[in-house]
C-alpha cells in the first residue's frame, strides 16, 4: 500500500504536530497501524527518514486523543524482531521489506 499526503495530514492532525522536522513524507512512511476499537485503542507509525528507522505511537480513549504524543524514537529491525508480535502485530518480514524499500540499511 502506498501512502499519500492525506495519510500524513491525518497523522499531523491526530497528534496535533507543530514541529514538522520529524514528520515523514508519504514515501518515508512504511506502516500506519490502527488497533482501535470503538472508543479506545492504539495507533502506531513506523517510518524511515534519512536512512534511520523511527517508530511512534499513541493510546487514546473517548476522553483523550493523541494530542502531544508525537515522540518518534529511533529503533532497529533487530529490536522489533525481539518483540512478540513484531510491530503492533505486523510481521517482521513485512516490516523489514518495507523498511529496506524506504532506504533503511541498519540491522
C-alpha positions in Angstrom: 0.0 0.0 0.0 1.4 3.4 -1.0 0.7 6.2 1.4 -0.4 9.6 0.3 -0.2 13.2 1.6 -3.7 12.5 3.0 -2.2 9.9 5.3 0.5 12.3 6.5 -2.1 15.0 7.1 -4.1 12.6 9.2 -1.1 11.9 11.4 -0.3 15.6 11.8 -3.9 16.3 12.8 -4.2 13.2 15.1 -1.1 14.2 17.1 -1.5 18.0 16.6 2.1 18.2 15.4 3.6 21.6 15.2 7.3 20.7 14.7 7.3 19.2 11.2 11.0 18.2 11.2 10.4 14.6 12.0 7.1 14.1 10.1 7.7 11.6 7.3 6.8 12.2 3.7 4.4 9.7 2.1 7.4 7.7 0.7 9.1 7.6 4.1 6.1 6.2 5.9 6.2 2.4 5.9 3.5 1.4 8.4 0.4 3.1 9.9 -1.4 0.8 12.3 -4.8 1.4 13.9 -5.6 -1.0 16.7 -8.7 0.9 17.9 -12.0 -0.5 19.0 -14.8 2.0 19.3 -13.8 4.4 22.0 -10.2 3.4 22.8 -7.1 1.9 21.3 -3.7 2.5 19.9 -2.1 3.9 16.8 1.4 3.3 15.6 3.6 4.6 12.8 6.9 3.3 11.5 8.9 5.4 9.1 12.4 5.8 7.6 13.9 9.3 7.5 17.4 9.9 6.2 18.1 6.2 6.4 17.1 6.0 10.1 14.1 3.9 11.3 11.7 5.6 13.6 8.6 4.4 15.5 6.0 6.3 17.3 2.5 5.6 18.6 -0.2 6.7 21.0 -3.0 5.4 23.1 -6.4 7.1 23.1 -9.8 6.8 24.7 -13.1 8.5 24.3 -12.0 11.4 26.5 -8.4 11.9 25.2 -6.9 11.7 21.8 -3.3 11.5 20.7 -2.5 15.2 21.2 1.0 15.8 22.3 2.1 12.1 22.0 4.1 12.5 18.8 7.5 11.4 20.0 9.4 9.5 17.3 12.1 7.2 18.6 15.0 5.6 16.7 14.5 1.9 16.5 16.1 -1.1 14.7 14.8 -4.1 12.9 16.6 -6.4 15.4 14.7 -4.7 18.3 11.4 -5.2 16.5 12.2 -8.8 15.8 12.6 -9.5 19.5 9.1 -8.3 20.3 6.3 -10.8 20.4 4.0 -9.8 17.5 6.6 -7.6 15.7 5.4 -4.0 15.3 1.9 -3.8 16.7 1.0 -7.3 15.3 2.6 -6.7 11.9 5.0 -9.4 10.8 8.7 -8.7 10.9 9.1 -9.9 7.3 6.7 -7.2 6.1 8.3 -4.5 8.4 11.8 -5.5 7.1 10.8 -5.5 3.4 9.1 -2.1 3.7 11.9 -0.5 5.7 14.5 -1.7 3.2 12.4 -0.4 0.3 12.3 3.0 2.1 16.1 3.2 2.4 16.8 1.7 5.8 20.2 0.0 5.8 20.6 -0.9 9.5 20.0 -4.1 11.4 
